[in-house]
Amino acid sequence: MTESTSAETAGFFSSTSPIAPIGDKTLQSLSDQLLNSSGTTPLHSRFRALFTLKSICIPPFTSPVSSSIVSTIAAGFSSDRTSALLRHELAYVLGQIGSPLAIPILEQVLCDVQGQEEMVRHEAAEALAAIGSTSSIPLLQKFATEPGRGGKDDGRVVRETCEIALAKIQWNQSDEAKKAQAEGELLDRYGVFVNYFKQFTSIDPAPPLIAHSPLVTMPPSTIDKEIPAARSHSAITDSHVCITKYRHPEAIDALCAGFDDDSALFKHEIAFILGQLSHPHSIPALVEVLKRPNESAMVRHEAAEALGGIPSPSVADDDGLEAKGSGSAVFKLLREWAAKDDAPQVVRDSCVVAVDMWEYENSSQFQYANGLEEKSETIAVS
């Protein structure tokens, strides 16, 4: 999921709605960038093109522009030029867009046990939860018991994701969800209104748990191995809301304690939320996870992208690339791991994207999803 600026940090990219109609040339240019039609488009530029398309794909989803964007993103799943990381991000973006047109595409990805990697299929299931159609329930129920492909892919990540997705879709039908959606905010049990749905632009994969206890007593629930996956992810969602309100480093430490869990899905979600929070206090824990040789590549990838989305405390020079302190060390580390031959491909690719995000966070660029700003130059060259 990149949207912190984590690129599954893709709610998190800043973007603005276009102020002028999007023409065919612009859409074709963005499509060519995303699908790497030239064969020379860098990975980080493809990510920026993807999130630009996300920012302009708005209702009505049956409009020519929106339906064309969904079709373009769908084409990336079958392209031999699309890495596992980018395919995973395609699924994430389709879920965040929320178009019903994406449902059969995502269901096909989830069903492709042999052709799509576990992290891609997981993201497809999570995207189906984000869209929230009850029509997806039978398929999610089927894969909530899948055995996986064998070896490291034992099916657990997909099973847990489907379990959580089912809980999210069922919660969406509840009176509590309908009331929260109508009001646009959730009243937490501490008596404070939290603009839960608008705090971040991403759609959470699990419903909020809304614990009755104070913040300081919440952490154990996030790492309790006896509670179901859906409930533990709901606890993370609550922690996300609480940290957003209080900004306690201790609360971030509580989330980071979850990195000792044995669920790759759970740890991956913690890294994503830390990327959205973008608090420098989480940097040491994220660096440690990135460096773990035996950690799931899915978790390490998310840690890398989270690091790329955390702005540095200070920037020394005018071009925004040389930072002091921890920021400079993070930038150097990400560049190092982007070229590490012994690191999994998805980790290296994530570091490439994270380097670009870090440069964006420490620059004067207006927004990450800047494909519209660059389109005139791109079209002129073609």
C-alpha positions in Angstrom: 0.0 0.0 0.0 2.0 3.2 -0.6 0.5 6.4 0.5 2.1 8.2 3.3 3.9 9.5 0.9 4.5 5.7 1.4 3.6 4.7 -1.9 0.8 2.0 -0.3 1.6 5.3 1.4 0.0 5.7 -1.5 -3.7 7.6 1.4 -1.1 9.8 1.7 0.1 11.4 -1.4 -0.8 15.0 -1.7 -2.7 15.7 -4.8 -5.2 18.1 -6.1 -8.2 17.8 -8.4 -7.6 19.0 -11.9 -8.9 22.5 -12.6 -9.3 21.8 -16.3 -10.6 18.8 -18.3 -8.2 16.0 -18.9 -7.6 15.5 -22.6 -6.8 12.3 -24.5 -3.2 13.3 -25.0 -2.7 13.8 -21.2 -4.3 10.4 -20.4 -2.2 8.7 -23.1 1.0 10.3 -21.8 0.2 9.1 -18.2 -0.7 5.7 -19.5 2.6 5.4 -21.4 4.5 6.4 -18.3 2.7 3.9 -16.0 2.9 1.0 -18.4 6.5 1.9 -19.5 5.6 1.9 -23.1 9.0 3.2 -24.1 10.8 0.7 -22.0 12.9 3.4 -20.4 10.6 5.0 -17.8 12.2 4.8 -14.3 10.2 2.9 -11.6 9.7 6.0 -9.4 8.3 7.9 -12.4 5.8 5.1 -13.0 4.7 5.4 -9.4 4.2 9.2 -9.8 2.1 8.5 -12.9 0.0 6.0 -11.1 -0.8 8.4 -8.2 -1.5 11.2 -10.7 -4.1 8.9 -12.4 -5.5 8.1 -8.9 -6.0 11.8 -8.2 -8.0 12.5 -11.4 -10.1 9.3 -11.3 -13.2 10.7 -9.6 -16.9 10.0 -9.8 -18.9 9.4 -11.9 -16.8 6.3 -12.5 -18.7 5.5 -15.7 -17.3 8.7 -17.3 -14.8 8.2 -20.2 -11.9 9.5 -18.2 -12.5 7.5 -15.0 -13.3 4.2 -16.9 -10.2 4.7 -19.1 -8.0 5.2 -16.0 -9.3 2.0 -14.4 -8.6 0.1 -17.7 -5.1 1.5 -17.9 -4.3 0.4 -14.4 -5.8 -3.0 -15.0 -3.5 -3.4 -18.0 -0.5 -3.2 -15.7 -1.3 -6.6 -14.1 -0.6 -8.5 -17.3 2.4 -6.5 -18.5 5.8 -8.2 -18.4 7.3 -4.8 -17.6 5.4 -4.5 -14.3 7.2 -5.6 -11.2 5.5 -7.3 -8.2 5.9 -4.0 -6.3 4.1 -2.0 -8.9 1.4 -4.6 -9.4 0.8 -4.6 -5.7 0.5 -0.8 -5.9 -1.9 -1.0 -8.8 -4.2 -3.1 -6.7 -3.9 -0.7 -3.8 -4.8 2.3 -6.0 -7.8 0.5 -7.5 -9.1 0.0 -4.0 -8.6 3.6 -3.0 -10.3 4.9 -6.1 -13.3 2.8 -5.1 -14.8 2.3 -8.6 -17.1 -0.7 -9.0 -15.4 -1.2 -12.4 -12.4 -2.4 -10.5 -14.1 -5.3 -8.7 -13.8 -8.0 -11.5 -10.2 -6.9 -12.1 -9.3 -7.3 -8.5 -11.2 -10.6 -8.1 -9.3 -12.0 -11.1 -5.9 -11.0 -9.5 -7.0 -12.6 -6.2 -7.9 -15.8 -8.1 -4.6 -15.9 -9.9 -2.8 -18.1 -7.4 0.0 -19.2 -9.7 0.5 -16.0 -11.7 0.5 -13.3 -9.0 2.7 -13.1 -5.9 1.2 -13.4 -2.5 1.7 -9.7 -1.7 -0.1 -8.7 -4.9 -3.1 -11.0 -4.2 -3.2 -9.8 -0.6 -3.4 -6.2 -1.9 -6.2 -7.2 -4.3 -8.2 -8.7 -1.4 -7.6 -5.6 0.7 -8.7 -3.4 -2.2 -12.0 -5.3 -2.5 -12.5 -4.5 1.2 -11.9 -0.9 0.5 -14.5 -0.8 -2.2 -16.8 -2.7 0.1 -19.2 -4.5 -2.2 -21.1 -7.4 -0.7 -20.8 -9.1 -4.1 -17.1 -9.9 -3.2 -18.1 -11.8 0.0 -18.3 -15.4 -1.6 -14.8 -15.1 -3.2 -13.3 -13.7 0.0 -14.8 -16.5 2.0 -13.3 -19.0 -0.5 -9.8 -17.6 -0.1 -10.0 -17.1 3.6 -9.2 -20.9 3.8 -6.8 -21.2 0.9 -3.7 -23.4 1.3 -1.2 -21.2 -0.6 1.3 -22.2 -3.2 3.7 -24.0 -0.9 7.1 -23.1 0.4 7.2 -19.6 1.9 3.8 -18.9 0.4 1.8 -20.9 2.9 -1.3 -18.8 2.2 -1.4 -17.2 5.6 -1.1 -13.6 4.3 -4.0 -14.0 1.9 -6.1 -15.9 4.4 -5.7 -13.3 7.0 -6.3 -10.5 4.5 -9.6 -12.1 3.4 -10.7 -12.6 7.0 -10.1 -8.9 7.6 -11.8 -7.9 4.4 -14.9 -9.9 5.3 -15.0 -8.2 8.7 -14.6 -4.8 7.1 -17.4 -5.4 4.5 -19.7 -6.7 7.2 -19.0 -3.7 9.4 -19.8 -1.4 6.5 -23.4 -2.8 6.7 -23.7 -2.1 10.4 -25.7 0.7 12.0 -22.5 2.0 13.6 -20.8 2.3 10.2 -23.8 3.9 8.6 -24.1 6.5 11.4 -20.4 7.2 11.2 -20.5 7.6 7.5 -23.5 9.9 7.7 -21.9 12.1 10.3 -18.5 12.0 8.7 -16.8 11.4 12.0 -16.6 8.9 14.8 -17.2 9.8 18.5 -14.6 7.9 20.4 -15.0 6.6 23.9 -12.9 9.3 25.3 -15.5 11.9 24.5 -13.6 13.5 21.6 -14.8 13.7 18.0 -12.3 12.3 15.6 -12.6 13.1 11.9 -11.8 9.5 11.3 -12.8 9.2 7.7 -11.0 12.5 6.6 -7.9 12.4 8.8 -6.0 10.7 6.0 -6.9 10.1 2.4 -6.4 6.3 2.6 -9.2 3.9 3.3 -8.3 1.6 6.3 -8.6 -2.2 5.6 -10.2 -2.9 9.0 -13.0 -1.2 10.9 -12.1 0.6 14.1 -12.3 -1.4 17.4 -12.9 1.7 19.5 -11.5 0.4 22.8 -13.1 1.4 26.0 -9.8 1.8 27.8 -7.4 4.8 27.8 -4.6 5.1 25.3 -2.0 3.7 27.7 -3.8 0.4 28.1 -4.3 -0.1 24.4 -0.9 -1.5 23.2 -1.3 -5.0 24.5 -4.4 -5.5 22.3 -2.4 -4.7 19.2 0.0 -7.6 19.9 -2.2 -10.1 21.6 -1.7 -13.3 19.6 -4.9 -14.9 20.9 -7.3 -12.5 19.2 -8.4 -12.9 15.6 -6.6 -11.1 12.8 -9.5 -8.8 12.0 -9.8 -7.7 15.7 -6.0 -7.0 16.0 -6.1 -5.0 12.8 -9.0 -3.0 14.2 -6.8 -2.3 17.3 -4.1 -0.9 15.0 -6.7 1.3 13.4 -7.7 2.6 16.8 -4.0 3.2 17.7 -3.7 5.1 14.5 -6.5 7.4 15.5 -5.2 7.8 19.0 -1.6 8.6 17.9 -3.0 11.1 15.4 -4.8 12.9 18.3 -2.1 12.7 21.0 1.2 12.3 19.0 2.8 10.5 22.0 6.2 8.8 21.2 5.1 6.2 23.7 2.1 5.3 21.5 4.4 4.9 18.5 6.6 2.6 20.6 3.5 0.6 21.3 2.9 0.1 17.6 6.6 -0.7 17.0 6.3 -3.5 19.6 4.1 -5.2 17.0 7.1 -5.8 14.8 7.8 -8.8 17.1 4.6 -10.5 16.0 4.7 -13.6 13.8 2.2 -12.3 11.3 3.8 -10.7 8.2 0.5 -9.1 7.4 0.2 -7.5 10.8 3.8 -6.2 10.7 3.3 -4.8 7.2 0.2 -2.9 8.3 2.1 -1.4 11.2 4.9 -0.2 8.9 2.3 1.4 6.6 0.6 3.3 9.5 4.0 4.5 10.7 4.6 5.8 7.2 1.3 7.7 7.3 2.1 9.1 10.7 5.5 10.3 9.4 6.9 10.8 12.9 10.7 10.7 13.1 10.5 8.7 16.4 9.6 5.6 14.3 12.8 5.8 12.2 15.0 3.5 14.3 12.4 0.7 14.4 11.7 1.0 10.6 15.4 0.9 9.8 15.8 -2.3 12.0 12.9 -4.0 10.2 14.3 -3.0 6.8 17.7 -4.6 7.7 16.2 -7.9 9.0 17.6 -10.7 6.8 14.9 -13.2 7.7 11.9 -10.9 7.7 9.2 -11.1 5.1 10.0 -9.1 2.0 6.4 -7.7 2.2 7.2 -6.2 5.7 10.6 -4.9 4.7 9.2 -3.3 1.6 6.7 -1.4 3.6 9.3 -0.3 6.1 11.4 1.1 3.3 8.5 3.1 1.8 7.6 4.4 5.3 11.1 5.7 5.7 10.9 7.5 2.4 7.8 9.3 3.5 9.2 10.8 6.7 10.4 14.4 6.2 13.8 15.2 7.6 14.0 17.6 10.5 16.3 20.0 8.6 17.7 20.4 5.1 21.1 21.9 4.5 21.3 23.0 0.9 19.1 24.5 -1.7 18.3 21.5 -3.8 16.7 19.6 -0.9 18.8 16.4 -1.2 21.3 16.8 1.6 19.9 16.7 5.0 21.4 16.8 8.5 21.1 14.2 11.2 18.8 11.2 10.9 17.4 12.4 7.6 20.7 12.2 5.8 21.4 8.8 7.3 18.0 7.5 6.1 18.6 8.8 2.6 22.0 7.2 2.5 20.6 3.9 3.8 17.8 3.8 1.2 20.2 4.5 -1.7 22.4 1.7 -0.4 19.6 -0.8 -0.1 18.3 0.2 -3.5 21.5 -1.3 -5.0 22.0 -4.3 -2.6 22.4 -7.4 -4.7 21.5 -9.8 -1.8 18.3 -8.0 -1.0 15.0 -9.3 -2.4 13.9 -7.5 -5.6 10.8 -6.1 -4.0 12.9 -4.5 -1.2 15.3 -3.0 -3.7 12.5 -1.6 -5.8 10.8 -0.2 -2.7 14.0 1.6 -1.8 14.2 3.1 -5.3 10.7 4.5 -4.8 11.5 5.6 -1.2 14.5 7.6 -2.4 12.3 9.5 -4.8 9.7 10.0 -2.0 12.4 11.2 0.4 13.7 13.7 -2.2 10.1 14.9 -2.7 9.5 15.3 1.1 12.6 17.4 1.4 12.1 19.6 -1.6 9.9 22.5 -2.7 7.8 20.3 -5.0 4.1 21.1 -4.7 2.9 17.5 -4.8 4.1 14.0 -5.3 1.5 13.1 -7.9 2.9 15.5 -10.4 2.3 13.8 -13.7 0.1 16.7 -14.9 2.9 19.1 -14.3 5.3 17.1 -16.4 2.9 16.1 -19.2 3.6 19.0 -21.5 7.3 18.1 -21.6 6.5 14.4 -22.0 4.1 15.0 -24.9 6.5 17.4 -26.6 9.2 14.7 -26.6 7.0 12.0 -28.0 
